[in-house]
Amino acid sequence: LGAPGTGKTMLGMNFLVEGAKSNQPGIYFGFYEPPKRLIEKAAKVNLQIQPFVDKGLIEVLWQAPLEHLLDSLGEKLLNAIHRTKAQRVFIDGLEGFKTA
């Protein structure tokens, strides 16, 4: 949690990348930035996510800014965790869950 621009997204992505370096699968579950933009933004600060996405160690799930039901968001996240056997999960935007 924190104000916009404080580095929450980059901290979370770093958390996932460090886990992926140790073969720990991870999931980015976000509400604000589409995957391509998120990966490009991270690359600008020398945080290379794409190789881990390509290897299947990081899955980037983006929730488009539409109305969501809390149950469907939870189901999508839990299914991804079970499918990937994720050991690390970063939810970027708890406000997205709150809004749902």
Residue, then its C-alpha position, 0 to 999 in steps of 0.5 A: l500500500g502507498a501513494p502513487g509514484t512511491g515505487k510499489t510496482m517496481l518493488g513488487m516486480n523486483f520481488l518476482v524477478e528475484g524469486a524467478k532467479s531462484n526458480q520460484p514461479g510468480i504471478y503479477f496480478g495488476f489493475y493499472e498497466p497492461p503487460k507490455r507497458l509494465i515490462e517496458k517500464a521495468a526495463k527502463v530501470n534495468l529490471q528484466i522481466q521478459p526473459f522470466v515471462d518467456k520461461g514461464l516463471i513469471e505470469v503477468l495477469w492484467q485486469a482491464p479497467l472494467e467492472h469486475l466481480l470480486d468472486s471472479l477476480g479471486e477465482k482468476l487469481l487462485n486458478a493462476i496460483h494453482r496452475t503455475k504453482a506460484q510461490r510468489v504473488f504480487i497484487d498491484g492495486l488492492e484498490g482494484f479488489k476493493t472496488a470490486 
